[in-house]
C-alpha cells in the first residue's frame, strides 16, 4: 500500500518536472526573441528596473503559494544568468557564420504552438 502511494507521488513529481522543463524551454525561446528584438531596436539587454519588479512579483507569488520567497529570487537569478549565457553562446555561433543573431532568433520563435 505505502509503495503504491510512493509510486503515485513519484509519477506526479516526474510529470511536474516534465512540465517545468517544457515551460523553461518555451521561456528560453521567448527570451531569445526578446533579446533579438532589443538588439534590433538598439535597446540594452539589461533592464534592472524590470528585474526588481519581477523579484517583488515573484516574492508575492511565492508567499501566496506558501513557497520560500528567497527561493523564488534565487530561481529567477539562476534563470537570468542562464538566459545571458545562452544568448552569448547563440550570438557567438551566429556571428561565426556571418549571420545576424536577431533575425535568426526572431525567425525561430513560435508562440502558441510548434
MODELLER restraints for C-alpha pairs under 7 A, 6 or more apart:
rsr = mdl.restraints
at = mdl.atoms
rsr.add(forms.Gaussian(group=physical.xy_distance, feature=features.Distance(at['CA:28:A'], at['CA:83:A']), mean=6.82, stdev=0.5))
rsr.add(forms.Gaussian(group=physical.xy_distance, feature=features.Distance(at['CA:29:A'], at['CA:109:A']), mean=5.95, stdev=0.5))
rsr.add(forms.Gaussian(group=physical.xy_distance, feature=features.Distance(at['CA:30:A'], at['CA:109:A']), mean=6.63, stdev=0.5))
rsr.add(forms.Gaussian(group=physical.xy_distance, feature=features.Distance(at['CA:32:A'], at['CA:87:A']), mean=6.63, stdev=0.5))
rsr.add(forms.Gaussian(group=physical.xy_distance, feature=features.Distance(at['CA:32:A'], at['CA:105:A']), mean=6.05, stdev=0.5))
rsr.add(forms.Gaussian(group=physical.xy_distance, feature=features.Distance(at['CA:33:A'], at['CA:105:A']), mean=5.43, stdev=0.5))
rsr.add(forms.Gaussian(group=physical.xy_distance, feature=features.Distance(at['CA:33:A'], at['CA:106:A']), mean=4.95, stdev=0.5))
rsr.add(forms.Gaussian(group=physical.xy_distance, feature=features.Distance(at['CA:33:A'], at['CA:109:A']), mean=6.29, stdev=0.5))
rsr.add(forms.Gaussian(group=physical.xy_distance, feature=features.Distance(at['CA:35:A'], at['CA:45:A']), mean=6.44, stdev=0.5))
rsr.add(forms.Gaussian(group=physical.xy_distance, feature=features.Distance(at['CA:36:A'], at['CA:101:A']), mean=6.79, stdev=0.5))
rsr.add(forms.Gaussian(group=physical.xy_distance, feature=features.Distance(at['CA:36:A'], at['CA:102:A']), mean=3.91, stdev=0.5))
rsr.add(forms.Gaussian(group=physical.xy_distance, feature=features.Distance(at['CA:36:A'], at['CA:105:A']), mean=6.20, stdev=0.5))
rsr.add(forms.Gaussian(group=physical.xy_distance, feature=features.Distance(at['CA:36:A'], at['CA:106:A']), mean=6.56, stdev=0.5))
rsr.add(forms.Gaussian(group=physical.xy_distance, feature=features.Distance(at['CA:37:A'], at['CA:102:A']), mean=6.50, stdev=0.5))
rsr.add(forms.Gaussian(group=physical.xy_distance, feature=features.Distance(at['CA:38:A'], at['CA:44:A']), mean=6.65, stdev=0.5))
rsr.add(forms.Gaussian(group=physical.xy_distance, feature=features.Distance(at['CA:38:A'], at['CA:45:A']), mean=6.69, stdev=0.5))
rsr.add(forms.Gaussian(group=physical.xy_distance, feature=features.Distance(at['CA:39:A'], at['CA:102:A']), mean=6.73, stdev=0.5))
rsr.add(forms.Gaussian(group=physical.xy_distance, feature=features.Distance(at['CA:40:A'], at['CA:102:A']), mean=6.46, stdev=0.5))
rsr.add(forms.Gaussian(group=physical.xy_distance, feature=features.Distance(at['CA:55:A'], at['CA:73:A']), mean=5.86, stdev=0.5))
rsr.add(forms.Gaussian(group=physical.xy_distance, feature=features.Distance(at['CA:58:A'], at['CA:72:A']), mean=6.00, stdev=0.5))
rsr.add(forms.Gaussian(group=physical.xy_distance, feature=features.Distance(at['CA:58:A'], at['CA:73:A']), mean=6.95, stdev=0.5))
rsr.add(forms.Gaussian(group=physical.xy_distance, feature=features.Distance(at['CA:59:A'], at['CA:69:A']), mean=4.58, stdev=0.5))
rsr.add(forms.Gaussian(group=physical.xy_distance, feature=features.Distance(at['CA:59:A'], at['CA:72:A']), mean=6.37, stdev=0.5))
rsr.add(forms.Gaussian(group=physical.xy_distance, feature=features.Distance(at['CA:62:A'], at['CA:68:A']), mean=6.21, stdev=0.5))
rsr.add(forms.Gaussian(group=physical.xy_distance, feature=features.Distance(at['CA:62:A'], at['CA:69:A']), mean=5.17, stdev=0.5))
rsr.add(forms.Gaussian(group=physical.xy_distance, feature=features.Distance(at['CA:62:A'], at['CA:72:A']), mean=6.44, stdev=0.5))
rsr.add(forms.Gaussian(group=physical.xy_distance, feature=features.Distance(at['CA:63:A'], at['CA:69:A']), mean=6.01, stdev=0.5))
rsr.add(forms.Gaussian(group=physical.xy_distance, feature=features.Distance(at['CA:91:A'], at['CA:101:A']), mean=5.45, stdev=0.5))
rsr.add(forms.Gaussian(group=physical.xy_distance, feature=features.Distance(at['CA:94:A'], at['CA:100:A']), mean=6.56, stdev=0.5))
rsr.add(forms.Gaussian(group=physical.xy_distance, feature=features.Distance(at['CA:94:A'], at['CA:101:A']), mean=5.60, stdev=0.5))
